[in-house]
Amino acid sequence: MLSERAQQIPPFLVMEILEKAKSLERDGADIIHLEIGEPDFPTPVKIRQAAIEALEQGKTHYTHSMGILPLREAIADHYRKKYNVVVSPDQVIVTMGTSPALLLLLSTLVNPGDEVILSDPCYACYPNFIRYVNGQVVSVPVHAKEGFVLQPETIKEKVTSHTKAIMINSPSNPTGTVLSAAILKAISETGPYIISDEIYHGLTYGAEEHSILEFTDRAFVLNGFSKYYAMTGWRLGYIIAPTDFVRPMQKLQQNLFICASSISQWAGVVALTEHHSELDDMVEIYDTRRKFLLKSLRELGFKVEVEPQGAFYILADARQFTAHSFQFSLDILEKAHVAVTAGVDFGRNAEGFLRFSYANNLQNIEKAMMRLEKYLRENV
Ligand code: PMP
């Protein structure tokens, strides 16, 4: 008999679409993947070389549970240089990706019944993590006409004596929204702890990105190497936490995970401390794709009210075509062989929307738009 905890976890719909796409591919179909949030680029060469060196030098053992000191120092330094904030390496815990970081953090912070405020839509896994630790999800709808920006005034209305934290994600998955300094400051003044998922930092197109630590110390930063550094498979991330929370999270890390991969950690040091021209090229290429996709989707009749300025997603309003985004995305996959993610995966407020990822090359995106045009002409 399954535990209640396991029973209440819903599937991550993007993975369901991906698995369905894979099964069509096994039957010979040529699928274009615009559903996954995973860079299509290889990891920059110096980072790969650092991992090879680490292997050859025998850095193949467990590390300190909080991570190797050179990496924790490099992370603290990165935040000082980029955002002008003071972070001690002792406040940094290195994890096997941002996802385990989220588990360590929420397990340490949330008591059963505590409320965590989230935007709707938000990254699909956030509510599931919160429920997993028996917390209550409190959703704040964000709207396309406001560029999906979380409104501090609306957050204030939702804060109660049970509110433990407010979770934010800028640049955002799935909306691509980048929160301004003024909005971050106002959110940090609403009272509860802020959990700021900064995993898409580095991937902005014209917008200025800020860390929550510029505005408050009562905050936890989650970050990782998966997106900007194109290192999804390396499983490397980190938490920056107020000092009081570090030791409890360290104890959890020791018990649940022991430490992050030694090889990935040594590669992470090089990721942060050296310049990688590939990263500048990637951002430029993402931006070209973003502009092309935006224009094409609008021409096809999708509505995108405010131009997304970060990450590698466009959340397009498809309500003129459908009220059921999951069925719609399945139908597009089966008939047009284009995989996209249903908005409903990210919250009730994004039902009727589709998320398009531009972590795929321009040629494929162009081909996908032609297929979509034909699909809409013949089926809608
Ligand atoms: N946060 C957000 C907003 C994400 O989009 C993702 C990956 N899709 C993650 C966290 C998890 O990233 P990872 O575990 O690879 O660091």
Residues whose N, C-alpha, C, O or C-beta is under 5 A from the ligand:
A	BS01	PMP	G37 G97 T98 S99 Y123 N169 N173 D197 I199 G224 S226 T232 L236 G237
